């Protein structure tokens, strides 16, 4: 059976039955980035309760099904415009970044692509750099090339020199962004998500064109119409399309492992 690693899924919004199905499908380890909870936050305490829930309860829930669970902590781009709440939450966030199983700062990035979001994005990048932590970056749902252009401006700026590009994962890539992500030496996530992101066929075509180096498949499954079995689904479709076992396992397991093992708190070994 192909080895499977789910590097981006929001299990806070999924049922225990999803853990059961993922375990049966052979998913061995997952990473859960911070995300929007579906309604506006009202206080810093709602962030803290959420981060604590992910670190403790979700790790325990995953373990019951033989799945290792790790966490990324952040103020998500969709929550970044509220002032002063977003800035206050970032201060509260710092103490969670040293917790067990917190392997990256993320998701960071853009939603509507504006200066308020960018302020929170860059401040969190600076925190990650100071703590020598990995980053998972969210390309916006709409106008991804513009989001990529603004990330490029940040990386090429004076402050951009402090960021280790090999420790940055750019998620939700599409055909118009993948080349730039790889060209900058960063890691690329391909989100296989039924409506607003990639189909298995589009993801496979990207892999055919750009190869398997530093590319990983994930579901980004959350509240919306999404599939927590997207990684095994793509592995199956790649087998049907005559990809080699090595190519399949690179994008469904080993690349994610190579990226996250750069964190000292990613303690799991295959």
Secondary structure as a PSIPRED ss2 file (coil, helix, strand):
# PSIPRED VFORMAT (PSIPRED V4.0)

   1 X C   1.000  0.000  0.000
   2 X C   1.000  0.000  0.000
   3 X C   1.000  0.000  0.000
   4 X E   0.000  0.000  1.000
   5 X E   0.000  0.000  1.000
   6 X E   0.000  0.000  1.000
   7 X C   1.000  0.000  0.000
   8 X C   1.000  0.000  0.000
   9 X C   1.000  0.000  0.000
  10 X C   1.000  0.000  0.000
  11 X H   0.000  1.000  0.000
  12 X H   0.000  1.000  0.000
  13 X H   0.000  1.000  0.000
  14 X C   1.000  0.000  0.000
  15 X C   1.000  0.000  0.000
  16 X H   0.000  1.000  0.000
  17 X H   0.000  1.000  0.000
  18 X H   0.000  1.000  0.000
  19 X H   0.000  1.000  0.000
  20 X H   0.000  1.000  0.000
  21 X H   0.000  1.000  0.000
  22 X H   0.000  1.000  0.000
  23 X H   0.000  1.000  0.000
  24 X H   0.000  1.000  0.000
  25 X H   0.000  1.000  0.000
  26 X C   1.000  0.000  0.000
  27 X E   0.000  0.000  1.000
  28 X E   0.000  0.000  1.000
  29 X E   0.000  0.000  1.000
  30 X E   0.000  0.000  1.000
  31 X E   0.000  0.000  1.000
  32 X E   0.000  0.000  1.000
  33 X C   1.000  0.000  0.000
  34 X C   1.000  0.000  0.000
  35 X C   1.000  0.000  0.000
  36 X C   1.000  0.000  0.000
  37 X C   1.000  0.000  0.000
  38 X C   1.000  0.000  0.000
  39 X C   1.000  0.000  0.000
  40 X C   1.000  0.000  0.000
  41 X C   1.000  0.000  0.000
  42 X C   1.000  0.000  0.000
  43 X C   1.000  0.000  0.000
  44 X H   0.000  1.000  0.000
  45 X H   0.000  1.000  0.000
  46 X H   0.000  1.000  0.000
  47 X H   0.000  1.000  0.000
  48 X H   0.000  1.000  0.000
  49 X H   0.000  1.000  0.000
  50 X H   0.000  1.000  0.000
  51 X H   0.000  1.000  0.000
  52 X H   0.000  1.000  0.000
  53 X H   0.000  1.000  0.000
  54 X H   0.000  1.000  0.000
  55 X H   0.000  1.000  0.000
  56 X H   0.000  1.000  0.000
  57 X H   0.000  1.000  0.000
  58 X H   0.000  1.000  0.000
  59 X H   0.000  1.000  0.000
  60 X H   0.000  1.000  0.000
  61 X H   0.000  1.000  0.000
  62 X H   0.000  1.000  0.000
  63 X H   0.000  1.000  0.000
  64 X C   1.000  0.000  0.000
  65 X C   1.000  0.000  0.000
  66 X C   1.000  0.000  0.000
  67 X C   1.000  0.000  0.000
  68 X E   0.000  0.000  1.000
  69 X E   0.000  0.000  1.000
  70 X E   0.000  0.000  1.000
  71 X E   0.000  0.000  1.000
  72 X E   0.000  0.000  1.000
  73 X E   0.000  0.000  1.000
  74 X C   1.000  0.000  0.000
  75 X C   1.000  0.000  0.000
  76 X C   1.000  0.000  0.000
  77 X H   0.000  1.000  0.000
  78 X H   0.000  1.000  0.000
  79 X H   0.000  1.000  0.000
  80 X C   1.000  0.000  0.000
  81 X C   1.000  0.000  0.000
  82 X C   1.000  0.000  0.000
  83 X C   1.000  0.000  0.000
  84 X C   1.000  0.000  0.000
  85 X H   0.000  1.000  0.000
  86 X H   0.000  1.000  0.000
  87 X H   0.000  1.000  0.000
  88 X H   0.000  1.000  0.000
  89 X H   0.000  1.000  0.000
  90 X H   0.000  1.000  0.000
  91 X H   0.000  1.000  0.000
  92 X H   0.000  1.000  0.000
  93 X H   0.000  1.000  0.000
  94 X H   0.000  1.000  0.000
  95 X H   0.000  1.000  0.000
  96 X H   0.000  1.000  0.000
  97 X C   1.000  0.000  0.000
  98 X C   1.000  0.000  0.000
  99 X C   1.000  0.000  0.000
 100 X C   1.000  0.000  0.000
 101 X C   1.000  0.000  0.000
 102 X E   0.000  0.000  1.000
 103 X E   0.000  0.000  1.000
 104 X E   0.000  0.000  1.000
 105 X E   0.000  0.000  1.000
 106 X E   0.000  0.000  1.000
 107 X E   0.000  0.000  1.000
 108 X E   0.000  0.000  1.000
 109 X E   0.000  0.000  1.000
 110 X C   1.000  0.000  0.000
 111 X C   1.000  0.000  0.000
 112 X C   1.000  0.000  0.000
 113 X C   1.000  0.000  0.000
 114 X C   1.000  0.000  0.000
 115 X H   0.000  1.000  0.000
 116 X H   0.000  1.000  0.000
 117 X H   0.000  1.000  0.000
 118 X H   0.000  1.000  0.000
 119 X H   0.000  1.000  0.000
 120 X H   0.000  1.000  0.000
 121 X H   0.000  1.000  0.000
 122 X H   0.000  1.000  0.000
 123 X H   0.000  1.000  0.000
 124 X H   0.000  1.000  0.000
 125 X H   0.000  1.000  0.000
 126 X H   0.000  1.000  0.000
 127 X H   0.000  1.000  0.000
 128 X H   0.000  1.000  0.000
 129 X H   0.000  1.000  0.000
 130 X H   0.000  1.000  0.000
 131 X C   1.000  0.000  0.000
 132 X C   1.000  0.000  0.000
 133 X C   1.000  0.000  0.000
 134 X E   0.000  0.000  1.000
 135 X E   0.000  0.000  1.000
 136 X E   0.000  0.000  1.000
 137 X E   0.000  0.000  1.000
 138 X E   0.000  0.000  1.000
 139 X C   1.000  0.000  0.000
 140 X C   1.000  0.000  0.000
 141 X C   1.000  0.000  0.000
 142 X C   1.000  0.000  0.000
 143 X C   1.000  0.000  0.000
 144 X H   0.000  1.000  0.000
 145 X H   0.000  1.000  0.000
 146 X H   0.000  1.000  0.000
 147 X H   0.000  1.000  0.000
 148 X H   0.000  1.000  0.000
 149 X H   0.000  1.000  0.000
 150 X H   0.000  1.000  0.000
 151 X H   0.000  1.000  0.000
 152 X H   0.000  1.000  0.000
 153 X H   0.000  1.000  0.000
 154 X H   0.000  1.000  0.000
 155 X H   0.000  1.000  0.000
 156 X H   0.000  1.000  0.000
 157 X C   1.000  0.000  0.000
 158 X C   1.000  0.000  0.000
 159 X H   0.000  1.000  0.000
 160 X H   0.000  1.000  0.000
 161 X H   0.000  1.000  0.000
 162 X H   0.000  1.000  0.000
 163 X C   1.000  0.000  0.000
 164 X C   1.000  0.000  0.000
 165 X H   0.000  1.000  0.000
 166 X H   0.000  1.000  0.000
 167 X H   0.000  1.000  0.000
 168 X E   0.000  0.000  1.000
 169 X E   0.000  0.000  1.000
 170 X E   0.000  0.000  1.000
 171 X E   0.000  0.000  1.000
 172 X C   1.000  0.000  0.000
 173 X C   1.000  0.000  0.000
 174 X C   1.000  0.000  0.000
 175 X C   1.000  0.000  0.000
 176 X C   1.000  0.000  0.000
 177 X C   1.000  0.000  0.000
 178 X H   0.000  1.000  0.000
 179 X H   0.000  1.000  0.000
 180 X H   0.000  1.000  0.000
 181 X H   0.000  1.000  0.000
 182 X H   0.000  1.000  0.000
 183 X H   0.000  1.000  0.000
 184 X C   1.000  0.000  0.000
 185 X C   1.000  0.000  0.000
 186 X C   1.000  0.000  0.000
 187 X E   0.000  0.000  1.000
 188 X E   0.000  0.000  1.000
 189 X E   0.000  0.000  1.000
 190 X E   0.000  0.000  1.000
 191 X E   0.000  0.000  1.000
 192 X E   0.000  0.000  1.000
 193 X C   1.000  0.000  0.000
 194 X C   1.000  0.000  0.000
 195 X C   1.000  0.000  0.000
 196 X C   1.000  0.000  0.000
 197 X C   1.000  0.000  0.000
 198 X E   0.000  0.000  1.000
 199 X C   1.000  0.000  0.000
 200 X H   0.000  1.000  0.000
 201 X H   0.000  1.000  0.000
 202 X H   0.000  1.000  0.000
 203 X H   0.000  1.000  0.000
 204 X H   0.000  1.000  0.000
 205 X H   0.000  1.000  0.000
 206 X H   0.000  1.000  0.000
 207 X H   0.000  1.000  0.000
 208 X H   0.000  1.000  0.000
 209 X H   0.000  1.000  0.000
 210 X H   0.000  1.000  0.000
 211 X C   1.000  0.000  0.000
 212 X C   1.000  0.000  0.000
 213 X C   1.000  0.000  0.000
 214 X C   1.000  0.000  0.000
 215 X E   0.000  0.000  1.000
 216 X E   0.000  0.000  1.000
 217 X E   0.000  0.000  1.000
 218 X E   0.000  0.000  1.000
 219 X C   1.000  0.000  0.000
 220 X C   1.000  0.000  0.000
 221 X C   1.000  0.000  0.000
 222 X C   1.000  0.000  0.000
 223 X C   1.000  0.000  0.000
 224 X C   1.000  0.000  0.000
 225 X C   1.000  0.000  0.000
 226 X C   1.000  0.000  0.000
 227 X C   1.000  0.000  0.000
 228 X C   1.000  0.000  0.000
 229 X C   1.000  0.000  0.000
 230 X H   0.000  1.000  0.000
 231 X H   0.000  1.000  0.000
 232 X H   0.000  1.000  0.000
 233 X H   0.000  1.000  0.000
 234 X H   0.000  1.000  0.000
 235 X H   0.000  1.000  0.000
 236 X H   0.000  1.000  0.000
 237 X H   0.000  1.000  0.000
 238 X H   0.000  1.000  0.000
 239 X H   0.000  1.000  0.000
 240 X H   0.000  1.000  0.000
 241 X C   1.000  0.000  0.000
 242 X C   1.000  0.000  0.000
 243 X C   1.000  0.000  0.000
 244 X C   1.000  0.000  0.000
 245 X H   0.000  1.000  0.000
 246 X H   0.000  1.000  0.000
 247 X H   0.000  1.000  0.000
 248 X H   0.000  1.000  0.000
 249 X H   0.000  1.000  0.000
 250 X H   0.000  1.000  0.000
 251 X H   0.000  1.000  0.000
 252 X H   0.000  1.000  0.000
 253 X H   0.000  1.000  0.000
 254 X H   0.000  1.000  0.000
 255 X H   0.000  1.000  0.000
 256 X H   0.000  1.000  0.000
 257 X H   0.000  1.000  0.000
 258 X H   0.000  1.000  0.000
 259 X H   0.000  1.000  0.000
 260 X H   0.000  1.000  0.000
 261 X C   1.000  0.000  0.000
 262 X C   1.000  0.000  0.000
 263 X C   1.000  0.000  0.000
 264 X C   1.000  0.000  0.000
 265 X C   1.000  0.000  0.000
 266 X C   1.000  0.000  0.000
 267 X C   1.000  0.000  0.000
 268 X C   1.000  0.000  0.000
 269 X C   1.000  0.000  0.000
 270 X C   1.000  0.000  0.000
